[in-house]
Amino acid sequence: MDGSKPGPLGIKAEDMTHAAWDFIYKKGQYPEGCKVSKENLTKMRHEFEYWYPMDLRVSGKDLIRNHLTMCLYNHSAMFGDALMPRGMFCNGYVMLNGEKMSKSSGNFLTMR
């Protein structure tokens, strides 16, 4: 996935201008002279709006200082308060049988 091949909508990476992204993410006007059809950009906007704002961002406690913090900074810079993640959760604080609970080690239990 390096942008060298068009995706399912047949859009070339170089045709996605700042104005095209603004149409999708910021509900901007359809860009004059855009090489991507309004229909395709509208599909992309719909897909984005379906998933945002995200309900929950989950990561490990060791990633609070980078991934989770930057997630908040990036969302704030791009969207303001409107599309901030609704919740954040950190794994790695619960012990099970004297060991850190981890899906990768197989000792992971849910509340259920």
C-alpha positions as CSV (number, residue, x, y, z in Angstrom):
1,M,0.0,0.0,0.0
2,D,2.3,2.7,-1.2
3,G,-0.1,4.7,-3.4
4,S,1.3,3.4,-6.7
5,K,-1.8,1.4,-7.6
6,P,-5.4,2.8,-7.6
7,G,-7.7,1.4,-4.9
8,P,-11.2,0.0,-5.3
9,L,-12.6,3.3,-6.6
10,G,-9.9,3.7,-9.2
11,I,-8.5,6.9,-7.6
12,K,-4.8,7.7,-8.1
13,A,-2.9,9.0,-5.0
14,E,-1.8,12.1,-6.9
15,D,-5.4,13.1,-7.6
16,M,-6.2,13.4,-3.9
17,T,-5.4,17.1,-3.3
18,H,-5.8,19.0,-0.1
19,A,-9.1,20.3,-1.3
20,A,-10.3,16.7,-2.0
21,W,-9.4,15.8,1.6
22,D,-11.1,18.9,2.9
23,F,-14.3,17.8,1.1
24,I,-14.1,14.4,2.9
25,Y,-12.9,15.4,6.4
26,K,-14.1,18.9,6.8
27,K,-17.3,18.9,4.7
28,G,-15.8,21.4,2.3
29,Q,-17.1,22.3,-1.1
30,Y,-16.5,19.9,-4.0
31,P,-13.1,21.2,-5.5
32,E,-13.3,22.9,-8.9
33,G,-11.3,20.9,-11.4
34,C,-11.0,17.9,-9.2
35,K,-9.9,14.7,-11.0
36,V,-11.9,12.5,-8.6
37,S,-15.6,12.4,-9.2
38,K,-18.0,14.0,-6.7
39,E,-19.7,10.6,-6.4
40,N,-16.5,8.9,-5.3
41,L,-15.5,11.7,-2.9
42,T,-19.0,11.6,-1.4
43,K,-18.6,7.8,-0.9
44,M,-15.4,8.4,0.9
45,R,-17.0,11.1,3.1
46,H,-19.8,8.8,4.0
47,E,-17.3,6.0,5.0
48,F,-15.4,8.5,7.2
49,E,-18.6,9.8,8.8
50,Y,-19.8,6.2,9.5
51,W,-16.7,5.5,11.6
52,Y,-16.2,9.0,13.2
53,P,-16.0,10.0,15.9
54,M,-14.5,6.7,17.0
55,D,-16.1,5.1,20.0
56,L,-13.0,3.7,21.6
57,R,-9.3,3.8,21.1
58,V,-7.5,0.9,22.9
59,S,-3.8,0.5,23.4
60,G,-1.2,-0.6,26.0
61,K,-0.2,1.5,28.9
62,D,3.3,1.8,27.4
63,L,1.8,3.8,24.5
64,I,0.1,6.5,26.5
65,R,2.9,9.0,26.0
66,N,3.1,8.6,22.3
67,H,0.3,6.9,20.4
68,L,-2.6,7.8,22.6
69,T,-1.5,11.3,23.3
70,M,-0.7,12.0,19.7
71,C,-4.2,10.6,18.8
72,L,-5.8,13.3,20.9
73,Y,-3.5,16.0,19.6
74,N,-4.1,15.0,15.9
75,H,-7.8,14.8,16.3
76,S,-7.9,18.2,18.1
77,A,-5.7,19.8,15.4
78,M,-7.8,18.4,12.5
79,F,-11.3,18.4,13.8
80,G,-11.6,20.4,17.1
81,D,-13.9,19.0,19.7
82,A,-16.5,17.7,17.2
83,L,-14.8,14.4,16.3
84,M,-12.7,13.6,19.4
85,P,-12.5,10.0,20.3
86,R,-15.4,9.2,22.7
87,G,-13.2,7.0,24.9
88,M,-9.7,5.7,25.5
89,F,-8.7,2.5,27.3
90,C,-5.3,1.3,28.3
91,N,-4.4,-2.4,28.8
92,G,-1.6,-3.6,31.0
93,Y,-2.8,-2.6,34.5
94,V,-4.5,-5.8,35.4
95,M,-2.7,-8.8,36.8
96,L,-4.0,-12.4,36.4
97,N,-2.3,-15.2,38.5
98,G,0.6,-12.9,39.3
99,E,1.3,-12.1,35.6
100,K,0.4,-9.1,33.4
101,M,-2.8,-10.0,31.5
102,S,-2.0,-10.1,27.8
103,K,-3.9,-11.5,24.8
104,S,-0.5,-12.5,23.2
105,S,0.4,-14.6,26.2
106,G,-3.0,-16.3,26.3
107,N,-3.9,-15.3,29.9
108,F,-6.5,-12.7,28.9
109,L,-10.0,-12.8,30.5
110,T,-13.0,-10.5,29.8
111,M,-15.5,-9.5,32.4
112,R,-17.9,-12.0,31.0
